[in-house]
Amino acid sequence: MTLWRVRTLLSLMALTFLLPALLSAVEPNTKVKVGEVAPDFTLPDQNNKPVKLSDFRGKKNVVLAFYVLAFTAG
């Protein structure tokens, strides 16, 4: 496995474990509808440096993909 793949895998695993904490910080009644701007959030990158969603606004497209049970035995 290449170093890039290992870093990507570790980043995805970190996101999987951090996501519940991030979601609990959002008010439970907050719902984003299709076409609305996503709320800003910050996550660590593969080098543990914080990256904010707003850093990409107007510069790049961002896709968030969630894979249920990815990288698990289930």
N, C-alpha and C positions, 0 to 999 in steps of 0.2 A: 504494500500500500504506500503510495507516495505521501510525502510530507503535506502537500496541499490537501489531499483527501483526508488525512488525519486531522488537520486543522479544521476543515469544513465539518467533519463529523463531530468534533469536539464543540464547535460553535453551535451546531444544531442541537446537540445534547444539552448545552448550557441554556439555550433558548427554551427547550422543553421543560427544564427544571425552573427557570425563572418566570415563565409565562403565568403560572398560577399566582405568583406574588404580584406581578404587574396587573393582572386582572382584578385582584382584590383591592388594589389601590384606586381603581376606577369606581365611581359611584355605581351601585347595582342597577339603577334605573337609566343609566346612560346607554343609549343604543345608537349605533351608526347605521344610517340607511344608505342604500345604493345611491351613489352620486354625491354624498356628503364628504367633506374633508375629514380624514381620519384624525383622531386626537394625537397629539404629539407624545412620544415616549422615547426613552433612552435604553439601549441595551449594550453590553460589552461586545466588541468584535473579537476576532481570533487572537488578538494581541492584548486583550483585556482593556482596550481603550474605549471609552464611551462613545457611542454613535447615536445621534438623535435623528428621528424621522424627518424633522424639519430641516436638517442639513441637506436633504435631497430635494426639497420642495422647489419646483421650477427648474431643476437641473437634470434629474433622472427619474425614470419610472421605477416605482418600488412595488414588488409583488410579495405578499406574505402568504406562505403556503404552510398549512398545518397538516401533518400526516399522523393520523390516529394510530397509535401503537407502533410507530416507526422506531427502529433500533431497539425493540424489546423482544422478548421471547413470546409475547402474546400475540 
